[in-house]
Amino acid sequence: MRCEWKTVKLGDHCLKIGSGATPRGGNNVYLDRGEYTLVRSQNIHNTRFDKMGLVYISENHANQLSSVTLQKNDILLNITGDSVARCCEIDSSVLPARVNQHVAIIRTNENELCSRFLLYFLVTPAQQSRMLTLASAGATRNALTKGMIESFDIPLPPLHEQKRIAEILGVLDDKIANNAKINHHLEQIAQAIFKNWFVDYEPWGGVMPDDWRIAELGDVAWLGAGGDKPAVCTSIATAECSIPVYSNGIDNFGLYGYTDSYKVSEECVTVSARGTIGYVCLRQEPFVPIVRLVTVIPHSTFLTAKYLYLYLRNIHIAGVGTTQQQLTVPDFKKYAVLVPSLEVVSKFTSMVTPMFDEIRHNRVENALLAEIRDALLPRLMSGEIDFDTARKISHTE
């Protein structure tokens, strides 16, 4: 760290540090829509607020939780469970909002500590490691306490430097977020066309054509369970290991790591079989599926991967089992699937392919932007490089 930068205690430069609360009645009072959002740990990812799974509460319950009201620029830090230490800034579009007890609110004194600068410090590899170590010291489950958070040692450059550092990293994150919004919009369009054609049958007068049929998934596609982790597997892509390895999970579409050879080369669909059961992904590049993942490769004489992806996104996929729920290949093979004429499937696929091509392009760009951000982050936060050098590296002039 630069010698002119001070090291201070986080609690000395914040207006609020504290965990949220759960409304009386727990998840029984959650609503699908409403004026007041309840933010939970699943919405918190490093540098990214995820709206998936957002729930809402009534005005009455919101008033009961007035002490944990979120404000613009608040930093949210997961303080318990497997997602402990994940951290992001509140998305102002979900306000007014409250936060539950698994998440801490960190509200900085913006005259002394830029909130976005603090966010980027908290997600540096070094600080993430420190928080995980602290959280794992408890006797039961992983947890960070208010006292731990208040005592974090943080660098404190002059405020104008904090803002410049936050700006260069923020530009990259904003580009990533904008690409993600574009992809979400494109996916919604593809889903709307799918529903119009294959749910409402609008082009055919609201009636399913006679030459369409319902078949079992196993009759129109090959299904296989993921295998063991490859012997060669790296956490980042290298020249030797550039083939993605996927398991279940939502973060980064279930990316587990990278290896040196693929097991699946066809465009296909994967479905999480445990944990996040039913999470469906379209795979458009060679990859390796591992445990907790089912791969579905449609027979080209019946369906395409893009059609099947959108179809599976429109149905409920559930696991079985009394202890740990899971989706098994034999059970999944029996799922019913609508099989239109191949001519219609081909025409539909041609229509949505440009959308998925753009989605894929944006994902590749986001991966590159994230790589640049992650390379710059520790060097900026330590003062190893200055703002102007970082701006040239990231091409954000």
N, C-alpha and C positions, 0 to 999 in steps of 0.2 A: 504494500500500500504506500502511496506517496507520503512523504514525511510531513507535508503541510496539511494532510487530512487528519482530522481528529477521529478517535474511536470513542463512542458514547454508548450508553445504555438505552435501548429502544424505549423503555417506559418513560424516560425523561423527556421524550420528544413526541409524545402521543396525547391526544385528548381523550381517547378511550381504548382500552384493551379489555375484552371480556367475551365469554361465550354466550351463545344464544340460549333459547329455551323452546321447549315443545309445548304446544297448546294443550290445555286440559282436554283429555279425550284421545290424545295421540292421533294415529292415522285414521281413526274413525271420523274425524272432523275435517279431513282433507277434502277439497273440492277440485273438480276438473277445470274449473274456470272461476274467475272472480276478480275483484279489485286488488286484493292483497296477496302478494306472492309469499310463499314460505320457502326459503332457500335451505337446501340440505347438502350434506357432504358430497353426494353424487353429482351435484352441479359444479363442484369446484375441481378444476384441473390446473396444472401449472401454466400460468399466464393466460388461461382460457376459461371463460364462464360458459358452461354447457346448459342450454335450456331444456335439454331432454329430461323428462321426468319431473319437471316443475309441478308443484302442487300449489293450491290456493287455500286461503282460510277466510272466514267471514269477518265482517267489520268488528263484531263482538269479540271474537278470538284475537283479532289484530290489536284491539284496544288492551286486552289482557297482557299482550306482549310488547307494549309500547316502549319498554326499557331496552328492547333489542331491535329497535327500528334501524334500518340500514339507510345510509346517505350516500350520495354521489361521491366517488373516489375512495370509499371504504375498501380496505384490503381484507379479504376473507382467507382464513387459514384453517384447514382441517386439523382438528386436535385429538381425534380418537380413531381407532380402528385401522384397517388395512390401508386407507387412503391418507393417513396422518402425514402432515407436512405439505400436502398439496395446497397451492396458494394462487389466488387470482384477484383481480379487481372486480367489484360489483358491476354488472351490466346495468347501466342506468335505465334501460328500456323496461326492466322488470320492476322498477320502483312504482308505487310504495311496496315495501317488502319487510319481512321479518326473517330471522335466521334461527335454526334449531340449535340444540345444545352440543352438537358434534362439530360446530364451526365457531371460530373466534372472530370477532370484529376487531380490526386494528384501524383506528382513525388517527391519522397523524396530525400534528400541528403544521399545517402547510407553509407557515412562515419560517419554519426551521427545517422540516423534513418533507421532501416531495414524495407523495404516496406512491407514485409509479417507480421512482428510484428505489424506494423500500421494497416494492414488489420484486424488482429484478434482483436485488440483493438476496431476498429470501429464496429465490429459485436457482441461485448459483449452486453448482455441484457441491461446493464446500459447505455452504449453509444447509443445504438439504441433508447432507451426511450428518452434520451436527444435530439437526432437529430429530432425525431418525434415531440417532444414538440416545439422545435425551428421552425420547418417547418410549424407547424399548427398555428403559431402566426400571419401569414400574413392575410391580409384582404380578399384575394380571394382564390387562390389555394395553396396547400401545396408547400413550396419552401424553399430550403437552399441557402443562398447567399455565394459568395466568402468570404466576411468578416466574416460570421459565421464560415465557415470552417477554415479559418486562425486562428480564436480565440479559437478553440477547445483546452481544457486543456488535455494533454496526459502524461502518465507516460513515463519516459525515463531511463530505466535501462542501465547499461553499454552495449555497442554494442554486446559484446560476449554473454551476457545473453539474449538480444533481439533475437539473431540468434538461440540460443538453444531453447527458447520458441517457436519461429516460426517453428523450425525443428520438435519438438514433435507434434505440431498441424498439421503441414504440412504433416507429414507421414500419419496421419489418413485421411486427405483430399485427399492425393494422392491415397490411397487405394480405397477410395470412387470413385474417378474419374476413376481409372483403371477398377473397376467393372462396372461402367456406360459405359465405352468404349466397354468392352466385351459384355454387354447387347445390345448395339447398333449394334454391329457386328452380334450377333446371330439373332437379329430381322431382319436385312438386309438379312441374309441367308434365314430365313423363308419367307420373302416377295418375294425373288427371286424364291423360289420353288413355291410359290402360283402363281406368275405371269406366270411361265413356264407351270403350269398345267391348270390354270383356266382363264388366259387371252390369252396366245398364243396357248394353247392346244397342246403343243409340243409332249407329249406322244401319242397323237391321230392324229398325222399328220397334226396339224394346223387347225383341224375342230372340232367343238363341237359335241360330241357324241349324237346320236338320242334320247337316254333315259334321257338326261339332259333337264332341262326346266328353264324358267324364271318365277318367282312367285313374288307376293307382300310380303314384309317383314312381314306384319301382318298375313299372311297365314302360315308362317313357324316358327314364334316366338311369344312369349308373350312380349308385351311392356307396361311399366308403368312409370308414372311420379314420381319423388322423392317427399317425403312428408315433413312435418315440422321437424325442429330440435328436436331430442329427449329431453325429460324432463331432463334426466340425460346425461350430455355431458361434458367431461373433455378435456383439451388441450393436455394432455399427457396420455399415457397408464398406467393404474394401474391394480392391481390384480382384482379389482371389475369392472373396465371399460377397457376392452381390445379389444372390437369390433370396428373396424374402421368405421367412419362416412365420407361419401364422398359427395362432391358437385362438381360444375363445377370448372374449373381451371387446370392449367398445373403444378403448383408447387406441388411437392410430390404427383403427380397423383390425385390432387383434395382433398387430405386429409383435412377434416374439424376438426376432433377431435375423441374422443372415447366414447363409451357408453357400457351399460351392457347387451344388448340383440340384436340379429340380426333380420333383416327383409327379407334378401335374403341369401340363403345358397348355391344355385346352382352356378357352374361356369358359368359366363355370361359376357356380355359386357355392358359398360355404355357409354353414349354419352352426352357431354355437350350440353344443350339446350339453354343457353343464355351466353352472354359474349364470351367465347372461343367456339363458336358453332362448332360442328362437331369434337371436341377432343374426340377420342375413346380410351377406356381403357379395357383391359382384367382383370376381377376380378376373382381371384382363391381362395378366402376365404370368409367366411360369413361377411356381412357388412350391413350398413344402408345407403340407398340413400336418399338425401334430395333435396331441391328445386334446380332447374336449371340443373337437371340431369335426363336423360331417361335411364331406365334399359331395356336391351333386353336379354331375356332368350330363346334360340332356342329350338324348339321341337326336342327331341332326335331322332324322327323317320325321320327327314329330315337333320338336320345340327348339328355341334358341335360348342361350343363357340369359340374355336381357329380358326376354319374355318371362322366363322362369323366375328370375330375380324379382321382378315386379309382382308376379303372382304370389310368391312366397311372402313378400312384404305385406300383402293384403289379407293374409289369413293368420289365425292364431296357432302358433306352434308351441306345444306344451310338452313338458317332460313327464316321466313316470317314476315311481319308486316311493317307498314309505320313509326312507331316511334321507338320502340325498337324491333329489330329482335329477334325472338326466334324459336326454333324447337318444334313443337307440336307433341304429340303422334299420333293424327289422321293423320296428314300429313306424319309423318315418317312411319307409317304403309303401306303407298302406295308406298314406295320406292321399286324399282325392285331389286331382288336378284337372282343370279344364283344358282340353286339347282342341283348339280350333283347327280349321283347315291349315295346311302348311302354307298355302298361298297367303292367307290372312296374317299368319304369324310372321312370314317373311316381309310382308308390306309394313306391318307394325314395327318390326325390328329396323327396317330401313329408315323409318320416320324418327325413331328415338336414338339411333346410333350417333348422329352429330351431337346430341346433348351429352351422351355418355363420353364421347371423345373429348368434349370440352371439360367435363368433370375430371376426366383422367389427367388432362393437361394441367389443370389448376392444382390437382393433388401433387403432381410432380414438381410444379413450381413451389408449392408450399413446403415440400420436403427440402428443397434447396434453400428457401428463405429461412426455414427453421435451422438448417445446418449452419448458415451464416450467423444467425442470431446466437446460437449456442456457442459458436467459436468466439464471437465478440464479447459475449456476456461476462465471463470471468476476467477477461483482460481489461474491459472498461471499468468493472467494479473494483478492480485492484489498482487502477491507475496506470497499468502497464502501457496502454496506448491512450492517446487523447481523442477528443471528439472528431477533429478534422481527419485524422488517420482512419478512424472507424468509418466515417462517412465515405471516404474513398473506397475502402474495402467493400462496403455494402452497396455502393452505387446508388445512394439515396439523395444525391444532390438535387 
